């Protein structure tokens, strides 16, 4: 699921990105490193993410699920983010819309039972909440040409298109790229939004015992995606302007064109519109069902993929990236929970003092952006931490956010950091 986004437009943003990446620390909260239990009697959500691709074979049997969910409970987790519609576009739930996920590359797992249904059954037994996660716009595995968008010609021309190296004559369909996480549909198309919402509706209707639904990959893939004719037409409708040359958006040398700022607002508004439409559907079916979304904690880079997870009350400084009305694209108020992806190698600011990239910094500063519009769970990646760093990172999330999410179970298993996670939780909670 998680790979750090490479900023497609670094070449022309280098002159301003250093300053704009520095977060406003005016409301910074001090997070002390406490040697032991703080004595707080809280019961915050403590979540673990279970990725579909990484665990396809691991959870091929009910007994494996039972064994690991008991380990999850023992560690102190009380919430699971379960990947049920991953980027290949097939379903790990009982779907009438999508084919069942039984093969991914060389891996094949055939179940005659409901994967999501059994997780919910076991979670209820252990008093654990489940949040179903979906790759919102991902519907194809490009390395193997597998998935929904390859199965049906109706998706031809409806995936995201990249303009390579500022060349208006080199527009590539991401279905034909192999270095992407998933082939993603174009969010500005009404038929795409309707299809995505139908998946959301099916999941929350069929599984009312879910605590919520979490959106992943609800974005443009990168800064140079969206240059197909359909997106350009939608941009012209949004702005009332004509695009006579796509280099008026991004120049041939990779610079900022005259229409670039409006392009950034349009792409962000497209994503926010999709999130708002999803929220409306969710709440119409079940007002108590929560809507979550995961995104990188580095707000300053999110413009490139259209994810303004800030409050509409957050107004960024004037720059070559943002229009004066960019704040209206903020979607924090559309979420019940924002899962703040603080996926930094450094845990403490002191380890990386000249960069925003530390778990501590991200947890110090997110409220500058969200302004209290939604709950925020501190989220960390288990790929890089030893036991001490893992305990510290868990502690920071627990101490200075509304909850914890650790990505992802296969990494925890491989690095055997279960005890460190439990220790980090216990440093805050009795």
N, C-alpha and C positions, 0 to 999 in steps of 0.2 A: 504493500500500500504506500509506504512512505519512502519517497526519495526527495532529496532536497532539489528544489527548482533551480535550474541554471537561468540566470536573468539574461534573456535573449538580447536585451538592448544595452548591455553594459558599455559597449563601445562608445555610444553617444551620451550616456548618462554619467560617465566617469567623473565629469567635472562637477556634478552636483550631488551625486549619490552619497558621498562621504558625509556631507553636512546633513542631508535629509534623513540619513539612516540613524542619526543620533536621536534617541527618544527624549521626550520632555520629561525630566526627572523632578519637576517642581512639586509633584505630589508623592515623591518617593517614600516608600515605607521601609523602615529598618527591619530587617529580618535577622534576629540574633541567632547564633549557633548555640543552641542549648545542649548541655551535656546529657540530659536525660528527659524523662517524661515531664511535660509542662503542666500536667494536672488538669488539663481541659477535659471536660466530660461532654464530648461531642460525638456525633455519629455521621460524619460527612460521607457522601458517596465516595467510594474507593473502587475504582474501575480497572478492569483489564480488557485489552482489545484482543480479539481472536480473529486473525486474518484467514480468509478462505484459502488462498493459494498456498501459503506456507504450511497449512495444517490439513490439507485435503485428505491425505492418507492417515495422519495421526488420529483423526476423529472419524475413522471409517466404521467404527463399531460403537454401540451404545455403552459397552463396558468401559471403553476409553474415555468417553465423555463423563461418565460417572466418576471414574478415578480422578480425572483432572479437575472436575468441578469441586470435588471434596478438597483437593489441594488448594484450589482457589479460595474456598471458604476458610480453610485453616490458616492461610496466609493473612487474612484480614480483609480481603476484597468482599464487597457486598453488591457489586454491580458488574455486569458483563456487557461489553460492546461486541456483538456477534455479527460478523460479516455474512450477509445472506444474499446479496446480489453484487458480486465483485465485478471487476473491470472487464471480464470476458463476456458479461452480459447474460449469463445463465443463472438459474435460481437454486438456492439451497433452502428453499421453502416450498410449500405446496402451491405452485403457481398454475393458473389457467392461461397466463399470458406468455411466460417465458419457458423455454426448454429447461429441463432439470440438468444441473451441473453434475456430470458423471465422468467427464474426461477433460484434462487440461494438459496439453502437451503430451508427454509420454506417460502421464499419471492417470490411472483410471480407478474410480471408486463408485460402485453401484450400490445404492441403498434402497431397500424396499420399505423404508420408514421415513417419517418426516423429521429432517435434521433440526430445523428451528423448533418444531413442536416438542422434540425430545429435550432439547436444551431448556425450553421453558418449563417442562415438566420437572426436570431435575432441579432447576433454579427455584421453583416454587417450594419444593421439598426442603431446600436449604435456606429459604428466605433470602434469596438473591434476586435482584432486579435485572432484567434483560432489556437492552436497547439494540434494536436491529439496525445495522449499518448498511448503506448502499453506496456503491460507486455511482453517483447521481447521473453522470453523463458518459461513463465508460461502458462501452458495449462491444468491445473486440480485443482479442489478444493478438497483437500484430506479428509477433515472432512466429506464430504458427498459423496465422490467418484463420483463427477460430473465433466464433462468437456471433452474436445476433446480427451485427452489421455485415458480416460475410455470408450469412445464411439467406438474406432477403434483399433483393435488389431495390426495395422501396427506400432503403437508406442511402442509395447512391446520391452523391452530391449533398448529403445532409450531415456529414462529419466535418470537423474543423480543418481548415486549410491554412498552411503556413507559407508566408512569403520568405523565400530563402535569400539571405544576404542583400535585402533591399531590391531584389531583381523582380520587377513587375511581370516579367515573362517566365518566372520560375515559381509558380504557385503549386504546392504539393499537398495532396490529400494525406492526412495522417494515417489513414488505413494502409498506406504504402510505405510508412516509416517503421523501422524495427527498433529504434532507440527511444521509444516512448513507453510509458507505463501501461497505457490502454488507448485504443482508438476511441475518441470522444465525439459525441454528437454536438451539433451546433445549437447552443442555447437560445439564440435569437429567433429560431424558427418555431412558429406556433405548434406545428405538428410534433416537434421534439418535446416541447414543454407538455403537451397533452399526453404524450406517451410516458414521459417520466412521472407525471402525476397519476397516471393509471397504475403504475407499479406501486407508488406510495399508497394509493387507495386500497389496492389489493392486500398489501402487507398489513396495514393497520386494521382493516376490516376482518381479515381472517384470523388475526392474532391479537385480540383485545387485551390479553394479559401482558403484552409488552408495556414497559414503562415509557418507551419513546422510540423515536426514529432518528438516526444520525446521518447527516449528509456528508459524504466525502467526495472528492473530485467534483465539487460543484463550482466549476470555474472554466475559464479558458486555459488551455494547456500551458501557454507561455506568451511572451510579449509579441511575437510575430504571427500568432494564430488568429484567424478570423478574416482572412483576406479573400475568401471566396466571394463569388458574385452575390450570393444571397445575403451575406453579412454586410457587404458594401451597400446594397440596396436598403437594408434595414437601417444602416447608419445614416444614409441620405434622408430617409423618412424621419428619423429621430431628430436630426439637426436642421432639416430644411435646406441643407447645402448639397451641392453636387460634387462628387469626387471625379475630377477630370483626369487625375493621375494618382495612382496609389502611393507614389512617392511624395505626395502632399501630406501623407500621414507619417510614413517612415521614409526618409530619403534614401537614395541609392547608396550613399556612404554609411547608412545606419544612423543618421541623425534625426532630429525632431523636425517634422514638417509642420506646415502652417495649420493643419487640421488635427495634429496629434493630440492636443489636450482634450478636444471634444471627442476624439476617438476613445481615449481612456475613460472618459465619463460614460460614453455609450456602452462600452463593454462591461463596465461595472454595473451600470443600471440594468443591463440585460440579466446579469446574474442575480442581482437583488430582486428583480421582477420575478424570476423563477422561484426564488426562495419564498417570496411573499405569496405566490400562488400555491406553493406546496403547503405553507402554513395554513392558508385559508381552507384547503382541502382537509388537512389533518384535524383542525379544530372543529370543522363542520361535522366530522364523523365522530370525534371523541375529544371534547374540550380538555380532558385531563391528560391526553397523550402529549408528551413533551417532544419538541423539535430541537435537536442538537445539530451542531455543525463543527467539523474539525477544519482548522486551517493553521498555517504557520504563524507563530507568534510575532514574526518580523513584519509589522504592519507596513513599514516603509517599502517593502518589496512587493506587496500584494497588488498594487496598481497594475502590474504587468500581467496578472491573470484575472483581473476583474473582481477581486475579493476585498471589498471595503467592509471589513468586519467591525468597524467603529460605529459609534452612535452618530446619528444625524447631527447631534450637538457638537461633534468634534469637527473643527474647521482647520484643515491643514494650512501650513504657511504657503504663501504664493510661490509658485515654481513653474518650471517648464512642463510639469506633469499634470497639474490639477487646474481645472476651471474654477471660477469663483463659486460655482454651484455643485462642486464635486461632493460636498458633504451630504447632499440629498440621496446619494447612492448608499449611504451607510445602512447596514442591515442588522445591527445588534438588537434593535427593538423587535425584530421578527423572530428571534430565537428565544427559547427557554434557557438553553445552555450553549455557551460557546466553549468548545474544547480547544484551549490555547496551546498550540503545538510548540512548546519550548524545547525543540529538539536540538540542543546545543551540546557540543562536546564538553564545554566548561560548565561546571555547576555554579561556582562562585564568581562574582565579578572580579575578584582579585586574581583569578586564574587567566582572565582575558580582559584586562582593565581598559583597553582602548577600543573595545568593540561592544556592540549591543548583544553579541551572541554569548549569553550565559543564562542558565536557568534563573538565577537570582535576579538578573536585570529584567528579564521578561515578566517575572512575577512581581517585581517592584512597580512596573509601569503600565500594565494593561488597563488599569482603571482610567488612565489619562485618555484612553481611546473609547472604551465601552461606556463610561459615564454612568455605570450602574443600570444600564438598560436590560441586562440579562445576567444570569448567573455565569460564572466562569470556572471551569475546571482546569487546573494546571496539568499539562500533559507532557510526559517525557518518553524518550526512546530508550529501550533497554539494550540497544546494540553495543554501546561503547563503555558502559560504566562497570567498574569493579564494585565490590561489595560496599566499601565506604562511600564512594561517589553515589551509588544507588540509594543508600540510606539517606544521604544528604539531599539528593534531588527529590525523593519522596517527601522528606520532611518539609522542604521549601513549598512544595505544592500543597501539602496539607495545611501548612501554617498560614499561607497567604493567598489562598483561593477558596472557592466554594466546594472544591472536591479534587479528586486525583484520578488521572487516567494513565496507565502504563501501557505502552506499545512495545512489544506485543508478546504473546505467550511463548512463541517458539524461541525468541531471544532469551527470555527468562529461563526457559528450560535449558537451552544450550550453555548459558553462562552460570546457571544455578544460583540465581540471585533471589530466590524465594525468601530466605531468612533475612536478607538485607532489606527487602521491601517491608517485611513485617516489622523489623526494627525501626524503619523510618516512620511507619504508621504509629507505632507505640511511643515514639518520641513526642507525639502530639496528643494522642488519645490514650485514655486508660482502658 
